[in-house]
Amino acid sequence: MKGRVAEVERLSSLVFIMIIWFIVFFILSQVIIERNWLPEQITNLRLMHLCIASIGAIFIGILVGLLSGQPVFVVGTVTILCSSIISWKYRNKYDHFERGKSK
């Protein structure tokens, strides 16, 4: 019984650390994206190509996560980064509609 309680406590502490990591990584990825510290190859991609590249990156993250034994950690991190980049690109692409400008 003590072994089971210790395992549950260890698991809950790992979940807590992972949640903290995801929050910190999300904030850092937003800073990187908003300050335009991304390579030009990523910023110049069209939205559809960026979505396809993100899907590929997530699949690679799945493989790396399975091989490293940390699938939730790796896939969550890759997904946060890819979704942040996609939302930034979407905001920049359609920002002129909100301002009433036409391209």
ChimeraX attribute file (.defattr): number of C-alpha atoms within 10 A of each C-alpha:
attribute: neighborCount
match mode: 1-to-1
recipient: residues
	/A:1	6
	/A:2	7
	/A:3	8
	/A:4	9
	/A:5	10
	/A:6	11
	/A:7	12
	/A:8	12
	/A:9	12
	/A:10	12
	/A:11	12
	/A:12	12
	/A:13	12
	/A:14	12
	/A:15	13
	/A:16	12
	/A:17	11
	/A:18	16
	/A:19	14
	/A:20	12
	/A:21	15
	/A:22	16
	/A:23	13
	/A:24	12
	/A:25	15
	/A:26	17
	/A:27	13
	/A:28	13
	/A:29	19
	/A:30	17
	/A:31	12
	/A:32	13
	/A:33	17
	/A:34	12
	/A:35	9
	/A:36	11
	/A:37	11
	/A:38	13
	/A:39	8
	/A:40	9
	/A:41	7
	/A:42	13
	/A:43	16
	/A:44	11
	/A:45	13
	/A:46	12
	/A:47	16
	/A:48	10
	/A:49	12
	/A:50	18
	/A:51	16
	/A:52	11
	/A:53	15
	/A:54	19
	/A:55	15
	/A:56	12
	/A:57	17
	/A:58	21
	/A:59	15
	/A:60	15
	/A:61	21
	/A:62	20
	/A:63	15
	/A:64	15
	/A:65	17
	/A:66	14
	/A:67	10
	/A:68	10
	/A:69	11
	/A:70	12
	/A:71	16
	/A:72	14
	/A:73	17
	/A:74	19
	/A:75	21
	/A:76	19
	/A:77	19
	/A:78	20
	/A:79	17
	/A:80	17
	/A:81	20
	/A:82	20
	/A:83	14
	/A:84	17
	/A:85	24
	/A:86	16
	/A:87	12
	/A:88	15
	/A:89	20
	/A:90	13
	/A:91	12
	/A:92	10
	/A:93	12
	/A:94	12
	/A:95	12
	/A:96	12
	/A:97	10
	/A:98	9
	/A:99	8
	/A:100	8
	/A:101	8
	/A:102	8
	/A:103	6
